[in-house]
Amino acid sequence: MRRLILAGALLLAAWWALSPWYGGSVGAGAPVAVTVAKGASLSGVAGQLERSGLISSASQFTLLARLLGGDAAVQAGNYRLRPGQSWASILAALQKGEVQRFTVTIPEGWPAVLVADRLNAIPDLQGRITAPPEGSVLPDTYEYQPGEPRAAVLARMQAAMDKALADLWPKRSARAVVKSPAEAVILASIVEKETGKAAERRTIAGVYSNRLRIAMKLDADPTVIYPITQGRPLGRRIRRSELARDTGYNTYLKPGLPRGPIANPGRESLMAVLDPAETDALYFVADGSGGHVFAKTLAEQNANRDRWFAIRRQRGEM
């Protein structure tokens, strides 16, 4: 009988010791932030976990981790762990480096001033930045770590643009009229600002490529707006005086590309200008549905524009 009691007691003790390791029940509590420093020891991390309320005993966690958790070291980084997680799953997350992902997204077509605004608004980053050169950032979603310099995050965005251009430039088609990666960024930034429909990018790039090929003015409204607002929304119609102002960007005054990009174009717009659609169109105008209608002749364009103006008058916009 004593042996049975002893065996039962040992089994109970073993169950008590191992239950938090294999058990656990994730509740509705908010995730707990835990930062593991580079080179932190297992026992040191266990102490952090106990102080954070994620485990009940640092010494018990350390012992079980050494017995059952393998030899892999815990990885440095920022973690979000749930109260009630099994201790085994906590250790596994720490050993695999399943750190919390901090991301920042730069939308396609954003100007440099908005890129700087977004990075400067992230409280977890260090140091302030000014607007980078226009067109130097590749729009995408980027990871960062709290405490990282903003300049380092911006440098990754610019390196991504350099890499995209290096990858795409050699693959350009014979229809591409741009003569350098820099020109590709300029034309792609105009395409980016002219349409929000991905399916139209190559056709609009084709129209502008046709115009550049025959030395016809681009007549792109976004190039008039850019020097006024540096890419921020204008919030009104373009004035006649602004259409007549030579800013170096105004494509209503002379043929050719403007002096520089007017936004940060995305990869799809870069691909569009490097492989524009084969089209005879020289004109396009809004169609009232968020897209555009294309025309080969000025007469067709004028008819399409009249229809667009009629739509705007119906909407009370004119």
C-alpha positions as CSV (number, residue, x, y, z in Angstrom):
1,M,0.0,0.0,0.0
2,R,2.8,2.4,0.9
3,R,4.4,1.7,-2.5
4,L,1.2,2.5,-4.3
5,I,0.8,5.7,-2.3
6,L,4.4,6.7,-3.1
7,A,4.0,5.9,-6.7
8,G,0.8,7.9,-6.8
9,A,2.6,10.8,-5.1
10,L,5.4,10.7,-7.6
11,L,3.0,10.6,-10.5
12,L,1.1,13.6,-9.1
13,A,4.4,15.5,-8.6
14,A,5.5,14.7,-12.1
15,W,2.1,15.9,-13.5
16,W,2.3,19.1,-11.5
17,A,5.9,19.8,-12.7
18,L,5.1,19.0,-16.3
19,S,1.6,20.4,-16.7
20,P,2.6,24.0,-17.4
21,W,5.2,22.7,-20.0
22,Y,2.7,20.8,-22.1
23,G,-0.5,22.3,-20.9
24,G,-1.5,25.9,-21.0
25,S,-4.7,27.6,-22.1
26,V,-4.5,30.8,-24.0
27,G,-7.0,33.2,-22.6
28,A,-8.4,36.5,-23.8
29,G,-5.7,38.6,-22.2
30,A,-3.7,41.0,-24.2
31,P,-0.3,39.8,-25.6
32,V,2.7,40.7,-23.4
33,A,5.7,42.4,-25.0
34,V,9.0,40.8,-24.1
35,T,12.4,42.0,-25.4
36,V,15.2,39.5,-25.4
37,A,18.6,41.2,-25.5
38,K,21.4,39.8,-27.6
39,G,23.4,37.2,-25.7
40,A,20.7,36.9,-23.0
41,S,20.9,33.6,-21.0
42,L,18.0,31.2,-20.6
43,S,17.8,31.8,-16.9
44,G,17.8,35.6,-17.5
45,V,15.0,35.3,-20.0
46,A,13.1,33.0,-17.6
47,G,13.3,35.8,-15.0
48,Q,11.8,38.2,-17.5
49,L,9.0,35.8,-18.3
50,E,8.1,35.4,-14.6
51,R,8.1,39.1,-14.0
52,S,5.8,39.6,-17.0
53,G,3.4,37.0,-15.6
54,L,3.8,34.6,-18.5
55,I,5.2,31.8,-16.3
56,S,4.8,31.1,-12.6
57,S,8.4,30.0,-11.8
58,A,11.6,31.0,-13.5
59,S,13.6,28.2,-11.9
60,Q,11.0,25.5,-12.9
61,F,10.9,26.9,-16.5
62,T,14.7,26.8,-16.7
63,L,14.9,23.3,-15.5
64,L,12.2,22.0,-17.8
65,A,13.7,23.9,-20.7
66,R,17.1,22.3,-20.2
67,L,15.5,18.8,-19.8
68,L,12.9,19.0,-22.6
69,G,13.6,22.0,-24.8
70,G,16.7,21.0,-26.7
71,D,20.0,22.8,-27.1
72,A,19.0,25.7,-29.3
73,A,19.7,29.1,-27.8
74,V,17.0,31.8,-27.3
75,Q,17.1,34.4,-30.0
76,A,17.3,38.2,-29.5
77,G,14.3,40.3,-30.5
78,N,10.9,41.7,-29.6
79,Y,8.3,39.1,-28.9
80,R,4.5,39.2,-28.2
81,L,3.6,36.3,-26.0
82,R,0.1,35.3,-24.9
83,P,-0.8,34.7,-21.2
84,G,-1.7,31.0,-20.8
85,Q,0.7,29.7,-23.5
86,S,2.3,26.4,-22.7
87,W,5.9,26.9,-21.6
88,A,7.0,24.6,-24.4
89,S,5.4,26.9,-27.0
90,I,7.0,30.0,-25.3
91,L,10.4,28.4,-25.5
92,A,9.9,27.2,-29.0
93,A,9.0,30.8,-30.1
94,L,12.1,32.2,-28.4
95,Q,14.4,29.5,-29.9
96,K,13.0,30.0,-33.4
97,G,13.1,33.7,-33.2
98,E,9.4,34.2,-33.9
99,V,9.8,37.9,-33.1
100,Q,7.0,40.5,-33.4
101,R,7.0,42.0,-36.9
102,F,7.0,45.7,-37.1
103,T,6.1,47.0,-40.5
104,V,5.7,50.3,-42.4
105,T,3.9,50.5,-45.8
106,I,4.7,53.0,-48.5
107,P,1.9,53.1,-51.1
108,E,2.6,53.3,-54.8
109,G,2.8,56.8,-56.0
110,W,3.6,58.5,-52.7
111,P,5.9,61.5,-53.0
112,A,9.0,61.8,-50.9
113,V,7.5,64.3,-48.4
114,L,4.8,61.7,-47.4
115,V,7.5,59.0,-47.1
116,A,9.3,61.2,-44.6
117,D,6.1,62.1,-42.8
118,R,5.2,58.4,-42.3
119,L,8.7,57.4,-41.1
120,N,8.9,60.4,-38.7
121,A,5.5,59.5,-37.3
122,I,6.6,56.1,-36.1
123,P,7.4,56.6,-32.4
124,D,9.6,53.4,-32.1
125,L,12.2,54.7,-34.5
126,Q,15.1,57.0,-33.7
127,G,16.3,60.3,-35.3
128,R,14.4,62.4,-37.8
129,I,14.8,62.4,-41.6
130,T,14.1,64.9,-44.3
131,A,12.4,64.0,-47.6
132,P,14.7,61.8,-49.7
133,P,15.3,62.5,-53.3
134,E,12.1,62.0,-55.2
135,G,11.7,58.6,-56.9
136,S,14.5,57.0,-54.8
137,V,12.1,54.9,-52.7
138,L,10.4,51.7,-53.9
139,P,6.9,51.5,-52.5
140,D,6.4,48.3,-50.5
141,T,5.9,47.0,-47.0
142,Y,9.1,47.0,-44.9
143,E,10.1,45.6,-41.5
144,Y,11.8,47.6,-38.9
145,Q,12.8,47.0,-35.3
146,P,12.0,49.4,-32.4
147,G,14.9,51.7,-31.7
148,E,16.3,51.5,-35.2
149,P,17.3,54.7,-36.9
150,R,14.8,56.1,-39.4
151,A,17.7,56.7,-41.7
152,A,18.4,53.0,-41.8
153,V,14.8,52.1,-42.7
154,L,14.9,54.7,-45.4
155,A,18.2,53.3,-46.7
156,R,16.6,49.9,-47.1
157,M,13.7,51.4,-49.1
158,Q,16.2,53.2,-51.4
159,A,18.3,50.0,-51.8
160,A,15.1,48.2,-52.8
161,M,14.5,50.8,-55.6
162,D,18.2,50.4,-56.8
163,K,17.8,46.6,-56.9
164,A,14.4,46.8,-58.7
165,L,15.9,49.0,-61.4
166,A,19.0,46.8,-61.7
167,D,16.7,43.8,-62.2
168,L,14.2,45.4,-64.6
169,W,16.4,47.6,-66.8
170,P,18.1,44.8,-68.7
171,K,14.7,43.2,-69.4
172,R,13.2,46.3,-71.2
173,S,11.5,45.7,-74.5
174,A,12.2,47.4,-77.8
175,R,9.1,49.6,-77.3
176,A,10.7,51.3,-74.3
177,V,11.7,54.9,-75.2
178,V,13.4,55.8,-71.9
179,K,17.2,56.0,-72.3
180,S,18.3,55.3,-68.7
181,P,17.0,53.9,-65.4
182,A,16.6,57.5,-64.2
183,E,14.3,58.3,-67.1
184,A,12.4,55.2,-66.4
185,V,11.7,56.4,-62.9
186,I,10.5,59.8,-64.2
187,L,8.1,58.4,-66.7
188,A,6.9,55.7,-64.3
189,S,6.1,58.3,-61.7
190,I,3.8,60.1,-64.2
191,V,2.1,56.8,-65.1
192,E,1.6,56.1,-61.4
193,K,-0.1,59.4,-60.8
194,E,-2.3,59.3,-63.9
195,T,-4.1,56.1,-63.1
196,G,-5.3,54.1,-60.1
197,K,-6.1,51.1,-62.3
198,A,-3.3,48.5,-62.6
199,A,-4.7,47.2,-65.9
200,E,-4.2,50.6,-67.5
201,R,-0.6,51.2,-66.6
202,R,0.9,49.7,-69.7
203,T,-1.5,51.4,-72.1
204,I,-0.9,54.8,-70.5
205,A,2.8,54.1,-70.7
206,G,2.3,53.3,-74.3
207,V,0.5,56.6,-75.0
208,Y,3.3,58.6,-73.3
209,S,6.0,56.5,-75.1
210,N,4.3,57.4,-78.4
211,R,4.3,61.1,-77.6
212,L,7.9,61.0,-76.5
213,R,8.8,59.2,-79.7
214,I,7.4,61.9,-81.9
215,A,8.4,64.8,-79.7
216,M,4.8,65.6,-78.7
217,K,4.2,67.3,-75.4
218,L,3.0,64.9,-72.6
219,D,0.4,67.4,-71.2
220,A,0.3,65.6,-67.9
221,D,-1.6,67.4,-65.1
222,P,0.4,65.8,-62.3
223,T,3.6,67.4,-63.6
224,V,2.0,70.8,-63.2
225,I,0.8,70.1,-59.7
226,Y,4.1,68.6,-58.3
227,P,6.1,71.8,-58.0
228,I,3.2,73.5,-56.3
229,T,2.6,70.9,-53.5
230,Q,5.7,68.7,-53.7
231,G,3.3,65.8,-54.4
232,R,0.7,66.5,-51.7
233,P,-2.9,66.8,-52.9
234,L,-3.7,70.1,-54.6
235,G,-7.3,70.2,-53.4
236,R,-8.5,72.4,-56.2
237,R,-8.4,72.7,-60.0
238,I,-5.2,73.8,-61.7
239,R,-5.1,77.5,-62.5
240,R,-4.5,78.8,-66.0
241,S,-1.5,80.7,-64.7
242,E,0.0,77.5,-63.3
243,L,-0.4,75.8,-66.7
244,A,1.7,78.6,-68.2
245,R,4.4,78.6,-65.6
246,D,7.8,77.0,-66.5
247,T,8.9,75.1,-63.5
248,G,11.0,72.5,-65.1
249,Y,8.2,70.0,-64.5
250,N,5.4,71.4,-66.5
251,T,4.9,69.1,-69.5
252,Y,2.3,71.4,-71.1
253,L,5.1,73.9,-72.2
254,K,7.6,71.7,-74.0
255,P,8.0,68.1,-75.2
256,G,10.1,65.6,-73.3
257,L,10.2,64.4,-69.7
258,P,10.1,66.8,-66.7
259,R,13.3,67.5,-64.8
260,G,12.8,64.7,-62.3
261,P,10.3,62.2,-60.9
262,I,7.0,63.5,-59.3
263,A,6.5,60.6,-57.0
264,N,7.9,57.2,-56.0
265,P,6.6,54.7,-58.6
266,G,5.9,51.1,-57.8
267,R,7.4,48.1,-59.5
268,E,4.4,47.6,-61.7
269,S,4.7,51.2,-63.2
270,L,8.4,50.7,-63.7
271,M,7.6,47.5,-65.6
272,A,4.9,49.3,-67.6
273,V,7.3,52.0,-69.0
274,L,10.0,49.4,-69.7
275,D,7.5,47.3,-71.6
276,P,4.7,49.7,-72.7
277,A,1.6,48.4,-74.5
278,E,1.6,48.4,-78.3
279,T,-1.0,51.1,-79.1
280,D,-1.7,53.8,-81.7
281,A,-3.3,56.0,-79.0
282,L,-1.9,59.4,-78.4
283,Y,-4.6,60.7,-76.0
284,F,-6.7,59.6,-73.0
285,V,-9.2,61.2,-70.8
286,A,-11.2,60.0,-67.7
287,D,-14.3,57.9,-68.4
288,G,-16.2,58.6,-65.2
289,S,-15.7,55.2,-63.7
290,G,-12.2,55.7,-62.4
291,G,-10.5,54.6,-65.6
292,H,-9.8,56.2,-69.0
293,V,-10.8,56.1,-72.6
294,F,-8.1,56.2,-75.2
295,A,-8.0,57.9,-78.6
296,K,-5.8,57.9,-81.7
297,T,-6.9,61.3,-83.1
298,L,-7.5,64.8,-81.6
299,A,-11.1,64.6,-82.9
300,E,-11.7,61.4,-81.0
301,Q,-10.1,62.9,-77.9
302,N,-12.3,66.0,-78.1
303,A,-15.5,63.9,-78.3
304,N,-14.3,61.8,-75.4
305,R,-13.5,64.9,-73.4
306,D,-16.9,66.4,-74.1
307,R,-18.5,63.2,-72.7
308,W,-16.3,63.5,-69.6
309,F,-17.3,67.1,-69.1
310,A,-21.0,66.2,-69.4
311,I,-20.5,63.6,-66.7
312,R,-18.8,66.1,-64.5
313,R,-21.6,68.7,-65.0
314,Q,-24.2,66.0,-64.1
315,R,-22.2,65.4,-60.9
316,G,-22.1,69.1,-60.1
317,E,-18.3,69.2,-60.4
318,M,-18.4,71.9,-63.2
